[in-house]
Amino acid sequence: MGINCREFLKYVIQPTLQQLGVDSAKAEQLLLATACHHSEMGHHLHRNDGIGLYGITEDMHQMVWDHYLAMDP
């Protein structure tokens, strides 16, 4: 089962960028294209090469959490 691209953009990407104070169609396109590339919009979520739509590794997730999100959510 895949994820609807328009809904992902409208309900996930745009609200997230808005919360971060980023108003950029190019940022929206980049995030959507990256999700499409890494997971084929949800069709390959259960592959073992990363977590979630963006295919981030566990080590990278931990580094981003420890050095960025935990300090400035």
mmJSON file of the N, C-alpha and C atoms, coordinates in Angstrom:
{"data_MODEL":{"atom_site":{
"group_PDB":["ATOM","ATOM","ATOM","ATOM","ATOM","ATOM","ATOM","ATOM","ATOM","ATOM","ATOM","ATOM","ATOM","ATOM","ATOM","ATOM","ATOM","ATOM","ATOM","ATOM","ATOM","ATOM","ATOM","ATOM","ATOM","ATOM","ATOM","ATOM","ATOM","ATOM","ATOM","ATOM","ATOM","ATOM","ATOM","ATOM","ATOM","ATOM","ATOM","ATOM","ATOM","ATOM","ATOM","ATOM","ATOM","ATOM","ATOM","ATOM","ATOM","ATOM","ATOM","ATOM","ATOM","ATOM","ATOM","ATOM","ATOM","ATOM","ATOM","ATOM","ATOM","ATOM","ATOM","ATOM","ATOM","ATOM","ATOM","ATOM","ATOM","ATOM","ATOM","ATOM","ATOM","ATOM","ATOM","ATOM","ATOM","ATOM","ATOM","ATOM","ATOM","ATOM","ATOM","ATOM","ATOM","ATOM","ATOM","ATOM","ATOM","ATOM","ATOM","ATOM","ATOM","ATOM","ATOM","ATOM","ATOM","ATOM","ATOM","ATOM","ATOM","ATOM","ATOM","ATOM","ATOM","ATOM","ATOM","ATOM","ATOM","ATOM","ATOM","ATOM","ATOM","ATOM","ATOM","ATOM","ATOM","ATOM","ATOM","ATOM","ATOM","ATOM","ATOM","ATOM","ATOM","ATOM","ATOM","ATOM","ATOM","ATOM","ATOM","ATOM","ATOM","ATOM","ATOM","ATOM","ATOM","ATOM","ATOM","ATOM","ATOM","ATOM","ATOM","ATOM","ATOM","ATOM","ATOM","ATOM","ATOM","ATOM","ATOM","ATOM","ATOM","ATOM","ATOM","ATOM","ATOM","ATOM","ATOM","ATOM","ATOM","ATOM","ATOM","ATOM","ATOM","ATOM","ATOM","ATOM","ATOM","ATOM","ATOM","ATOM","ATOM","ATOM","ATOM","ATOM","ATOM","ATOM","ATOM","ATOM","ATOM","ATOM","ATOM","ATOM","ATOM","ATOM","ATOM","ATOM","ATOM","ATOM","ATOM","ATOM","ATOM","ATOM","ATOM","ATOM","ATOM","ATOM","ATOM","ATOM","ATOM","ATOM","ATOM","ATOM","ATOM","ATOM","ATOM","ATOM","ATOM","ATOM","ATOM","ATOM","ATOM","ATOM","ATOM","ATOM","ATOM","ATOM","ATOM"],
"id":[1,2,3,4,5,6,7,8,9,10,11,12,13,14,15,16,17,18,19,20,21,22,23,24,25,26,27,28,29,30,31,32,33,34,35,36,37,38,39,40,41,42,43,44,45,46,47,48,49,50,51,52,53,54,55,56,57,58,59,60,61,62,63,64,65,66,67,68,69,70,71,72,73,74,75,76,77,78,79,80,81,82,83,84,85,86,87,88,89,90,91,92,93,94,95,96,97,98,99,100,101,102,103,104,105,106,107,108,109,110,111,112,113,114,115,116,117,118,119,120,121,122,123,124,125,126,127,128,129,130,131,132,133,134,135,136,137,138,139,140,141,142,143,144,145,146,147,148,149,150,151,152,153,154,155,156,157,158,159,160,161,162,163,164,165,166,167,168,169,170,171,172,173,174,175,176,177,178,179,180,181,182,183,184,185,186,187,188,189,190,191,192,193,194,195,196,197,198,199,200,201,202,203,204,205,206,207,208,209,210,211,212,213,214,215,216,217,218,219],
"type_symbol":["N","C","C","N","C","C","N","C","C","N","C","C","N","C","C","N","C","C","N","C","C","N","C","C","N","C","C","N","C","C","N","C","C","N","C","C","N","C","C","N","C","C","N","C","C","N","C","C","N","C","C","N","C","C","N","C","C","N","C","C","N","C","C","N","C","C","N","C","C","N","C","C","N","C","C","N","C","C","N","C","C","N","C","C","N","C","C","N","C","C","N","C","C","N","C","C","N","C","C","N","C","C","N","C","C","N","C","C","N","C","C","N","C","C","N","C","C","N","C","C","N","C","C","N","C","C","N","C","C","N","C","C","N","C","C","N","C","C","N","C","C","N","C","C","N","C","C","N","C","C","N","C","C","N","C","C","N","C","C","N","C","C","N","C","C","N","C","C","N","C","C","N","C","C","N","C","C","N","C","C","N","C","C","N","C","C","N","C","C","N","C","C","N","C","C","N","C","C","N","C","C","N","C","C","N","C","C","N","C","C","N","C","C","N","C","C","N","C","C"],
"label_atom_id":["N","CA","C","N","CA","C","N","CA","C","N","CA","C","N","CA","C","N","CA","C","N","CA","C","N","CA","C","N","CA","C","N","CA","C","N","CA","C","N","CA","C","N","CA","C","N","CA","C","N","CA","C","N","CA","C","N","CA","C","N","CA","C","N","CA","C","N","CA","C","N","CA","C","N","CA","C","N","CA","C","N","CA","C","N","CA","C","N","CA","C","N","CA","C","N","CA","C","N","CA","C","N","CA","C","N","CA","C","N","CA","C","N","CA","C","N","CA","C","N","CA","C","N","CA","C","N","CA","C","N","CA","C","N","CA","C","N","CA","C","N","CA","C","N","CA","C","N","CA","C","N","CA","C","N","CA","C","N","CA","C","N","CA","C","N","CA","C","N","CA","C","N","CA","C","N","CA","C","N","CA","C","N","CA","C","N","CA","C","N","CA","C","N","CA","C","N","CA","C","N","CA","C","N","CA","C","N","CA","C","N","CA","C","N","CA","C","N","CA","C","N","CA","C","N","CA","C","N","CA","C","N","CA","C","N","CA","C","N","CA","C","N","CA","C","N","CA","C","N","CA","C","N","CA","C"],
"label_alt_id":[null,null,null,null,null,null,null,null,null,null,null,null,null,null,null,null,null,null,null,null,null,null,null,null,null,null,null,null,null,null,null,null,null,null,null,null,null,null,null,null,null,null,null,null,null,null,null,null,null,null,null,null,null,null,null,null,null,null,null,null,null,null,null,null,null,null,null,null,null,null,null,null,null,null,null,null,null,null,null,null,null,null,null,null,null,null,null,null,null,null,null,null,null,null,null,null,null,null,null,null,null,null,null,null,null,null,null,null,null,null,null,null,null,null,null,null,null,null,null,null,null,null,null,null,null,null,null,null,null,null,null,null,null,null,null,null,null,null,null,null,null,null,null,null,null,null,null,null,null,null,null,null,null,null,null,null,null,null,null,null,null,null,null,null,null,null,null,null,null,null,null,null,null,null,null,null,null,null,null,null,null,null,null,null,null,null,null,null,null,null,null,null,null,null,null,null,null,null,null,null,null,null,null,null,null,null,null,null,null,null,null,null,null,null,null,null,null,null,null],
"label_comp_id":["MET","MET","MET","GLY","GLY","GLY","ILE","ILE","ILE","ASN","ASN","ASN","CYS","CYS","CYS","ARG","ARG","ARG","GLU","GLU","GLU","PHE","PHE","PHE","LEU","LEU","LEU","LYS","LYS","LYS","TYR","TYR","TYR","VAL","VAL","VAL","ILE","ILE","ILE","GLN","GLN","GLN","PRO","PRO","PRO","THR","THR","THR","LEU","LEU","LEU","GLN","GLN","GLN","GLN","GLN","GLN","LEU","LEU","LEU","GLY","GLY","GLY","VAL","VAL","VAL","ASP","ASP","ASP","SER","SER","SER","ALA","ALA","ALA","LYS","LYS","LYS","ALA","ALA","ALA","GLU","GLU","GLU","GLN","GLN","GLN","LEU","LEU","LEU","LEU","LEU","LEU","LEU","LEU","LEU","ALA","ALA","ALA","THR","THR","THR","ALA","ALA","ALA","CYS","CYS","CYS","HIS","HIS","HIS","HIS","HIS","HIS","SER","SER","SER","GLU","GLU","GLU","MET","MET","MET","GLY","GLY","GLY","HIS","HIS","HIS","HIS","HIS","HIS","LEU","LEU","LEU","HIS","HIS","HIS","ARG","ARG","ARG","ASN","ASN","ASN","ASP","ASP","ASP","GLY","GLY","GLY","ILE","ILE","ILE","GLY","GLY","GLY","LEU","LEU","LEU","TYR","TYR","TYR","GLY","GLY","GLY","ILE","ILE","ILE","THR","THR","THR","GLU","GLU","GLU","ASP","ASP","ASP","MET","MET","MET","HIS","HIS","HIS","GLN","GLN","GLN","MET","MET","MET","VAL","VAL","VAL","TRP","TRP","TRP","ASP","ASP","ASP","HIS","HIS","HIS","TYR","TYR","TYR","LEU","LEU","LEU","ALA","ALA","ALA","MET","MET","MET","ASP","ASP","ASP","PRO","PRO","PRO"],
"label_asym_id":["A","A","A","A","A","A","A","A","A","A","A","A","A","A","A","A","A","A","A","A","A","A","A","A","A","A","A","A","A","A","A","A","A","A","A","A","A","A","A","A","A","A","A","A","A","A","A","A","A","A","A","A","A","A","A","A","A","A","A","A","A","A","A","A","A","A","A","A","A","A","A","A","A","A","A","A","A","A","A","A","A","A","A","A","A","A","A","A","A","A","A","A","A","A","A","A","A","A","A","A","A","A","A","A","A","A","A","A","A","A","A","A","A","A","A","A","A","A","A","A","A","A","A","A","A","A","A","A","A","A","A","A","A","A","A","A","A","A","A","A","A","A","A","A","A","A","A","A","A","A","A","A","A","A","A","A","A","A","A","A","A","A","A","A","A","A","A","A","A","A","A","A","A","A","A","A","A","A","A","A","A","A","A","A","A","A","A","A","A","A","A","A","A","A","A","A","A","A","A","A","A","A","A","A","A","A","A","A","A","A","A","A","A","A","A","A","A","A","A"],
"label_entity_id":["1","1","1","1","1","1","1","1","1","1","1","1","1","1","1","1","1","1","1","1","1","1","1","1","1","1","1","1","1","1","1","1","1","1","1","1","1","1","1","1","1","1","1","1","1","1","1","1","1","1","1","1","1","1","1","1","1","1","1","1","1","1","1","1","1","1","1","1","1","1","1","1","1","1","1","1","1","1","1","1","1","1","1","1","1","1","1","1","1","1","1","1","1","1","1","1","1","1","1","1","1","1","1","1","1","1","1","1","1","1","1","1","1","1","1","1","1","1","1","1","1","1","1","1","1","1","1","1","1","1","1","1","1","1","1","1","1","1","1","1","1","1","1","1","1","1","1","1","1","1","1","1","1","1","1","1","1","1","1","1","1","1","1","1","1","1","1","1","1","1","1","1","1","1","1","1","1","1","1","1","1","1","1","1","1","1","1","1","1","1","1","1","1","1","1","1","1","1","1","1","1","1","1","1","1","1","1","1","1","1","1","1","1","1","1","1","1","1","1"],
"label_seq_id":[1,1,1,2,2,2,3,3,3,4,4,4,5,5,5,6,6,6,7,7,7,8,8,8,9,9,9,10,10,10,11,11,11,12,12,12,13,13,13,14,14,14,15,15,15,16,16,16,17,17,17,18,18,18,19,19,19,20,20,20,21,21,21,22,22,22,23,23,23,24,24,24,25,25,25,26,26,26,27,27,27,28,28,28,29,29,29,30,30,30,31,31,31,32,32,32,33,33,33,34,34,34,35,35,35,36,36,36,37,37,37,38,38,38,39,39,39,40,40,40,41,41,41,42,42,42,43,43,43,44,44,44,45,45,45,46,46,46,47,47,47,48,48,48,49,49,49,50,50,50,51,51,51,52,52,52,53,53,53,54,54,54,55,55,55,56,56,56,57,57,57,58,58,58,59,59,59,60,60,60,61,61,61,62,62,62,63,63,63,64,64,64,65,65,65,66,66,66,67,67,67,68,68,68,69,69,69,70,70,70,71,71,71,72,72,72,73,73,73],
"pdbx_PDB_ins_code":[null,null,null,null,null,null,null,null,null,null,null,null,null,null,null,null,null,null,null,null,null,null,null,null,null,null,null,null,null,null,null,null,null,null,null,null,null,null,null,null,null,null,null,null,null,null,null,null,null,null,null,null,null,null,null,null,null,null,null,null,null,null,null,null,null,null,null,null,null,null,null,null,null,null,null,null,null,null,null,null,null,null,null,null,null,null,null,null,null,null,null,null,null,null,null,null,null,null,null,null,null,null,null,null,null,null,null,null,null,null,null,null,null,null,null,null,null,null,null,null,null,null,null,null,null,null,null,null,null,null,null,null,null,null,null,null,null,null,null,null,null,null,null,null,null,null,null,null,null,null,null,null,null,null,null,null,null,null,null,null,null,null,null,null,null,null,null,null,null,null,null,null,null,null,null,null,null,null,null,null,null,null,null,null,null,null,null,null,null,null,null,null,null,null,null,null,null,null,null,null,null,null,null,null,null,null,null,null,null,null,null,null,null,null,null,null,null,null,null],
"Cartn_x":[0.841,0.0,0.882,0.597,1.375,0.752,1.386,0.923,0.579,-0.551,-0.974,-0.039,0.595,1.576,0.969,-0.203,-0.847,-1.176,-1.669,-2.0,-0.741,0.316,1.57,2.105,2.032,2.475,1.614,0.292,-0.636,-0.667,-0.634,-0.84,0.434,1.556,2.803,3.878,4.236,5.35,5.03,3.924,3.609,3.429,2.683,2.576,3.916,4.761,6.069,6.925,6.977,7.754,7.186,5.859,5.233,5.647,5.637,6.039,7.5,8.325,9.744,9.994,8.927,9.068,9.694,9.527,10.093,8.955,8.985,7.977,8.683,8.78,9.578,9.001,8.562,8.064,9.191,10.411,11.543,11.823,11.665,11.84,10.762,9.525,8.433,8.763,9.21,9.537,10.679,11.692,12.836,12.42,11.629,11.194,10.294,9.403,8.519,9.314,10.221,11.025,11.913,12.46,13.309,12.5,11.297,10.427,10.052,9.745,9.397,10.563,11.743,12.925,13.258,13.246,13.7,12.693,11.405,10.421,9.401,9.516,8.478,7.12,7.084,5.905,5.198,5.976,5.416,5.435,5.716,5.697,6.852,7.912,9.083,9.46,8.487,8.76,9.419,9.282,9.791,11.144,11.826,13.188,14.096,15.229,16.13,17.215,17.098,18.168,17.877,16.873,16.597,15.212,14.953,13.702,12.796,11.53,10.527,10.659,9.887,9.839,11.174,11.966,13.223,14.403,14.203,15.245,16.445,16.218,17.316,17.818,19.127,19.686,19.49,19.565,19.42,20.515,21.734,22.84,22.612,22.154,21.886,20.733,19.699,18.579,19.063,19.892,20.411,21.257,22.091,22.933,22.09,21.094,20.218,19.468,18.972,18.254,19.169,20.339,21.253,21.803,22.112,22.807,21.904,20.679,19.808,18.447,17.703,16.324,16.233,17.1,17.061,17.441,18.266,18.736,17.802,17.172,16.326,15.176,14.179,13.076,12.26],
"Cartn_y":[-1.179,0.0,1.238,2.156,3.383,4.52,5.658,6.866,7.876,8.543,9.543,10.75,11.08,12.173,13.516,13.808,15.096,15.203,14.111,14.127,14.22,13.523,13.596,15.026,15.663,17.047,17.978,17.822,18.724,18.516,17.266,16.986,16.706,16.511,16.221,17.256,17.364,18.236,19.71,20.203,21.625,22.063,21.314,21.732,21.705,20.737,20.658,21.859,22.176,23.333,24.624,24.722,25.908,26.057,24.959,24.983,25.421,25.06,25.431,26.834,27.482,28.821,28.837,27.748,27.64,27.724,28.755,28.925,28.786,27.549,27.293,26.129,26.43,25.368,24.397,24.907,24.034,23.064,23.509,22.604,21.528,21.918,20.947,19.91,20.369,19.464,18.528,19.058,18.239,17.144,17.503,16.507,15.454,15.872,14.922,14.007,14.578,13.771,12.786,13.209,12.321,11.157,11.438,10.369,9.409,9.957,9.109,8.211,8.77,8.009,6.897,7.211,6.244,5.142,5.407,4.388,4.089,4.758,4.672,4.966,6.026,6.53,5.452,4.755,3.809,2.363,2.09,0.703,-0.124,0.527,-0.207,0.212,0.406,0.818,-0.277,-1.512,-2.621,-3.131,-2.344,-2.723,-2.5,-3.152,-3.078,-2.023,-1.132,-0.157,1.214,1.34,2.613,2.647,3.715,3.882,4.862,4.519,5.434,5.768,6.769,7.169,7.665,8.253,8.842,7.884,6.706,5.698,6.077,6.841,7.271,6.077,5.975,4.869,5.132,4.082,4.246,5.138,4.994,5.831,7.302,7.576,8.958,9.529,8.745,9.193,9.579,8.743,9.019,10.289,10.484,11.671,12.939,12.898,14.058,14.358,13.331,13.521,14.139,13.537,13.98,15.383,15.728,16.982,18.122,17.826,18.876,18.898,17.815,17.82,17.933,17.264,17.325,18.714,19.414,20.737,21.864,21.718,22.781,22.174,21.629,20.949,21.94],
"Cartn_z":[0.0,0.0,0.0,-0.855,-0.948,-0.161,-0.238,0.426,-0.661,-0.522,-1.485,-1.402,-2.516,-2.539,-2.157,-2.673,-2.363,-0.877,-0.292,1.132,1.991,1.603,2.341,2.32,1.17,1.046,1.905,1.802,2.493,4.004,4.45,5.867,6.657,5.967,6.683,6.36,5.096,4.723,4.957,4.425,4.554,6.01,6.845,8.247,8.99,8.653,9.3,8.924,7.641,7.207,7.784,7.862,8.447,9.91,10.654,12.06,12.204,11.225,11.243,10.689,10.198,9.64,8.252,7.52,6.174,5.161,4.324,3.277,1.934,1.46,0.265,-0.527,-1.741,-2.616,-2.968,-3.05,-3.369,-2.23,-0.985,0.158,0.132,-0.182,-0.297,-1.363,-2.52,-3.628,-3.259,-2.579,-2.189,-1.212,-0.204,0.777,0.144,-0.74,-1.409,-2.346,-3.11,-4.032,-3.278,-2.144,-1.349,-0.802,-0.297,0.208,-0.918,-2.08,-3.228,-3.61,-3.638,-4.049,-3.061,-1.782,-0.783,-0.483,-0.643,-0.264,-1.347,-2.488,-3.516,-2.888,-2.101,-1.383,-0.565,0.215,1.165,0.741,-0.511,-0.979,-0.422,0.01,0.498,1.918,2.768,4.148,4.963,4.557,5.366,4.897,4.078,3.701,4.902,4.913,6.057,5.911,4.95,4.748,5.343,6.177,6.827,7.439,8.186,8.923,8.18,8.05,7.536,6.058,5.643,4.238,3.714,4.582,4.132,4.23,4.774,4.817,5.667,6.733,7.596,8.413,8.565,9.341,10.831,11.62,13.067,13.634,13.141,13.622,13.288,12.068,11.672,12.489,12.718,13.538,14.93,15.526,16.867,16.872,15.86,15.781,15.632,14.756,14.57,15.862,16.518,17.78,18.834,19.031,20.087,19.86,18.617,18.338,17.884,17.482,16.972,17.649,17.537,18.026,19.537,20.262,21.723,22.225,21.471,21.884,21.454,20.306,19.758,18.97,19.694,19.004,18.213],
"occupancy":[1.0,1.0,1.0,1.0,1.0,1.0,1.0,1.0,1.0,1.0,1.0,1.0,1.0,1.0,1.0,1.0,1.0,1.0,1.0,1.0,1.0,1.0,1.0,1.0,1.0,1.0,1.0,1.0,1.0,1.0,1.0,1.0,1.0,1.0,1.0,1.0,1.0,1.0,1.0,1.0,1.0,1.0,1.0,1.0,1.0,1.0,1.0,1.0,1.0,1.0,1.0,1.0,1.0,1.0,1.0,1.0,1.0,1.0,1.0,1.0,1.0,1.0,1.0,1.0,1.0,1.0,1.0,1.0,1.0,1.0,1.0,1.0,1.0,1.0,1.0,1.0,1.0,1.0,1.0,1.0,1.0,1.0,1.0,1.0,1.0,1.0,1.0,1.0,1.0,1.0,1.0,1.0,1.0,1.0,1.0,1.0,1.0,1.0,1.0,1.0,1.0,1.0,1.0,1.0,1.0,1.0,1.0,1.0,1.0,1.0,1.0,1.0,1.0,1.0,1.0,1.0,1.0,1.0,1.0,1.0,1.0,1.0,1.0,1.0,1.0,1.0,1.0,1.0,1.0,1.0,1.0,1.0,1.0,1.0,1.0,1.0,1.0,1.0,1.0,1.0,1.0,1.0,1.0,1.0,1.0,1.0,1.0,1.0,1.0,1.0,1.0,1.0,1.0,1.0,1.0,1.0,1.0,1.0,1.0,1.0,1.0,1.0,1.0,1.0,1.0,1.0,1.0,1.0,1.0,1.0,1.0,1.0,1.0,1.0,1.0,1.0,1.0,1.0,1.0,1.0,1.0,1.0,1.0,1.0,1.0,1.0,1.0,1.0,1.0,1.0,1.0,1.0,1.0,1.0,1.0,1.0,1.0,1.0,1.0,1.0,1.0,1.0,1.0,1.0,1.0,1.0,1.0,1.0,1.0,1.0,1.0,1.0,1.0,1.0,1.0,1.0,1.0,1.0,1.0],
"B_iso_or_equiv":[0.0,0.0,0.0,0.0,0.0,0.0,0.0,0.0,0.0,0.0,0.0,0.0,0.0,0.0,0.0,0.0,0.0,0.0,0.0,0.0,0.0,0.0,0.0,0.0,0.0,0.0,0.0,0.0,0.0,0.0,0.0,0.0,0.0,0.0,0.0,0.0,0.0,0.0,0.0,0.0,0.0,0.0,0.0,0.0,0.0,0.0,0.0,0.0,0.0,0.0,0.0,0.0,0.0,0.0,0.0,0.0,0.0,0.0,0.0,0.0,0.0,0.0,0.0,0.0,0.0,0.0,0.0,0.0,0.0,0.0,0.0,0.0,0.0,0.0,0.0,0.0,0.0,0.0,0.0,0.0,0.0,0.0,0.0,0.0,0.0,0.0,0.0,0.0,0.0,0.0,0.0,0.0,0.0,0.0,0.0,0.0,0.0,0.0,0.0,0.0,0.0,0.0,0.0,0.0,0.0,0.0,0.0,0.0,0.0,0.0,0.0,0.0,0.0,0.0,0.0,0.0,0.0,0.0,0.0,0.0,0.0,0.0,0.0,0.0,0.0,0.0,0.0,0.0,0.0,0.0,0.0,0.0,0.0,0.0,0.0,0.0,0.0,0.0,0.0,0.0,0.0,0.0,0.0,0.0,0.0,0.0,0.0,0.0,0.0,0.0,0.0,0.0,0.0,0.0,0.0,0.0,0.0,0.0,0.0,0.0,0.0,0.0,0.0,0.0,0.0,0.0,0.0,0.0,0.0,0.0,0.0,0.0,0.0,0.0,0.0,0.0,0.0,0.0,0.0,0.0,0.0,0.0,0.0,0.0,0.0,0.0,0.0,0.0,0.0,0.0,0.0,0.0,0.0,0.0,0.0,0.0,0.0,0.0,0.0,0.0,0.0,0.0,0.0,0.0,0.0,0.0,0.0,0.0,0.0,0.0,0.0,0.0,0.0,0.0,0.0,0.0,0.0,0.0,0.0],
"pdbx_formal_charge":[null,null,null,null,null,null,null,null,null,null,null,null,null,null,null,null,null,null,null,null,null,null,null,null,null,null,null,null,null,null,null,null,null,null,null,null,null,null,null,null,null,null,null,null,null,null,null,null,null,null,null,null,null,null,null,null,null,null,null,null,null,null,null,null,null,null,null,null,null,null,null,null,null,null,null,null,null,null,null,null,null,null,null,null,null,null,null,null,null,null,null,null,null,null,null,null,null,null,null,null,null,null,null,null,null,null,null,null,null,null,null,null,null,null,null,null,null,null,null,null,null,null,null,null,null,null,null,null,null,null,null,null,null,null,null,null,null,null,null,null,null,null,null,null,null,null,null,null,null,null,null,null,null,null,null,null,null,null,null,null,null,null,null,null,null,null,null,null,null,null,null,null,null,null,null,null,null,null,null,null,null,null,null,null,null,null,null,null,null,null,null,null,null,null,null,null,null,null,null,null,null,null,null,null,null,null,null,null,null,null,null,null,null,null,null,null,null,null,null],
"auth_seq_id":[1,1,1,2,2,2,3,3,3,4,4,4,5,5,5,6,6,6,7,7,7,8,8,8,9,9,9,10,10,10,11,11,11,12,12,12,13,13,13,14,14,14,15,15,15,16,16,16,17,17,17,18,18,18,19,19,19,20,20,20,21,21,21,22,22,22,23,23,23,24,24,24,25,25,25,26,26,26,27,27,27,28,28,28,29,29,29,30,30,30,31,31,31,32,32,32,33,33,33,34,34,34,35,35,35,36,36,36,37,37,37,38,38,38,39,39,39,40,40,40,41,41,41,42,42,42,43,43,43,44,44,44,45,45,45,46,46,46,47,47,47,48,48,48,49,49,49,50,50,50,51,51,51,52,52,52,53,53,53,54,54,54,55,55,55,56,56,56,57,57,57,58,58,58,59,59,59,60,60,60,61,61,61,62,62,62,63,63,63,64,64,64,65,65,65,66,66,66,67,67,67,68,68,68,69,69,69,70,70,70,71,71,71,72,72,72,73,73,73],
"auth_comp_id":["MET","MET","MET","GLY","GLY","GLY","ILE","ILE","ILE","ASN","ASN","ASN","CYS","CYS","CYS","ARG","ARG","ARG","GLU","GLU","GLU","PHE","PHE","PHE","LEU","LEU","LEU","LYS","LYS","LYS","TYR","TYR","TYR","VAL","VAL","VAL","ILE","ILE","ILE","GLN","GLN","GLN","PRO","PRO","PRO","THR","THR","THR","LEU","LEU","LEU","GLN","GLN","GLN","GLN","GLN","GLN","LEU","LEU","LEU","GLY","GLY","GLY","VAL","VAL","VAL","ASP","ASP","ASP","SER","SER","SER","ALA","ALA","ALA","LYS","LYS","LYS","ALA","ALA","ALA","GLU","GLU","GLU","GLN","GLN","GLN","LEU","LEU","LEU","LEU","LEU","LEU","LEU","LEU","LEU","ALA","ALA","ALA","THR","THR","THR","ALA","ALA","ALA","CYS","CYS","CYS","HIS","HIS","HIS","HIS","HIS","HIS","SER","SER","SER","GLU","GLU","GLU","MET","MET","MET","GLY","GLY","GLY","HIS","HIS","HIS","HIS","HIS","HIS","LEU","LEU","LEU","HIS","HIS","HIS","ARG","ARG","ARG","ASN","ASN","ASN","ASP","ASP","ASP","GLY","GLY","GLY","ILE","ILE","ILE","GLY","GLY","GLY","LEU","LEU","LEU","TYR","TYR","TYR","GLY","GLY","GLY","ILE","ILE","ILE","THR","THR","THR","GLU","GLU","GLU","ASP","ASP","ASP","MET","MET","MET","HIS","HIS","HIS","GLN","GLN","GLN","MET","MET","MET","VAL","VAL","VAL","TRP","TRP","TRP","ASP","ASP","ASP","HIS","HIS","HIS","TYR","TYR","TYR","LEU","LEU","LEU","ALA","ALA","ALA","MET","MET","MET","ASP","ASP","ASP","PRO","PRO","PRO"],
"auth_asym_id":["A","A","A","A","A","A","A","A","A","A","A","A","A","A","A","A","A","A","A","A","A","A","A","A","A","A","A","A","A","A","A","A","A","A","A","A","A","A","A","A","A","A","A","A","A","A","A","A","A","A","A","A","A","A","A","A","A","A","A","A","A","A","A","A","A","A","A","A","A","A","A","A","A","A","A","A","A","A","A","A","A","A","A","A","A","A","A","A","A","A","A","A","A","A","A","A","A","A","A","A","A","A","A","A","A","A","A","A","A","A","A","A","A","A","A","A","A","A","A","A","A","A","A","A","A","A","A","A","A","A","A","A","A","A","A","A","A","A","A","A","A","A","A","A","A","A","A","A","A","A","A","A","A","A","A","A","A","A","A","A","A","A","A","A","A","A","A","A","A","A","A","A","A","A","A","A","A","A","A","A","A","A","A","A","A","A","A","A","A","A","A","A","A","A","A","A","A","A","A","A","A","A","A","A","A","A","A","A","A","A","A","A","A","A","A","A","A","A","A"],
"auth_atom_id":["N","CA","C","N","CA","C","N","CA","C","N","CA","C","N","CA","C","N","CA","C","N","CA","C","N","CA","C","N","CA","C","N","CA","C","N","CA","C","N","CA","C","N","CA","C","N","CA","C","N","CA","C","N","CA","C","N","CA","C","N","CA","C","N","CA","C","N","CA","C","N","CA","C","N","CA","C","N","CA","C","N","CA","C","N","CA","C","N","CA","C","N","CA","C","N","CA","C","N","CA","C","N","CA","C","N","CA","C","N","CA","C","N","CA","C","N","CA","C","N","CA","C","N","CA","C","N","CA","C","N","CA","C","N","CA","C","N","CA","C","N","CA","C","N","CA","C","N","CA","C","N","CA","C","N","CA","C","N","CA","C","N","CA","C","N","CA","C","N","CA","C","N","CA","C","N","CA","C","N","CA","C","N","CA","C","N","CA","C","N","CA","C","N","CA","C","N","CA","C","N","CA","C","N","CA","C","N","CA","C","N","CA","C","N","CA","C","N","CA","C","N","CA","C","N","CA","C","N","CA","C","N","CA","C","N","CA","C","N","CA","C","N","CA","C","N","CA","C","N","CA","C","N","CA","C"],
"pdbx_PDB_model_num":[1,1,1,1,1,1,1,1,1,1,1,1,1,1,1,1,1,1,1,1,1,1,1,1,1,1,1,1,1,1,1,1,1,1,1,1,1,1,1,1,1,1,1,1,1,1,1,1,1,1,1,1,1,1,1,1,1,1,1,1,1,1,1,1,1,1,1,1,1,1,1,1,1,1,1,1,1,1,1,1,1,1,1,1,1,1,1,1,1,1,1,1,1,1,1,1,1,1,1,1,1,1,1,1,1,1,1,1,1,1,1,1,1,1,1,1,1,1,1,1,1,1,1,1,1,1,1,1,1,1,1,1,1,1,1,1,1,1,1,1,1,1,1,1,1,1,1,1,1,1,1,1,1,1,1,1,1,1,1,1,1,1,1,1,1,1,1,1,1,1,1,1,1,1,1,1,1,1,1,1,1,1,1,1,1,1,1,1,1,1,1,1,1,1,1,1,1,1,1,1,1,1,1,1,1,1,1,1,1,1,1,1,1,1,1,1,1,1,1]
}}}
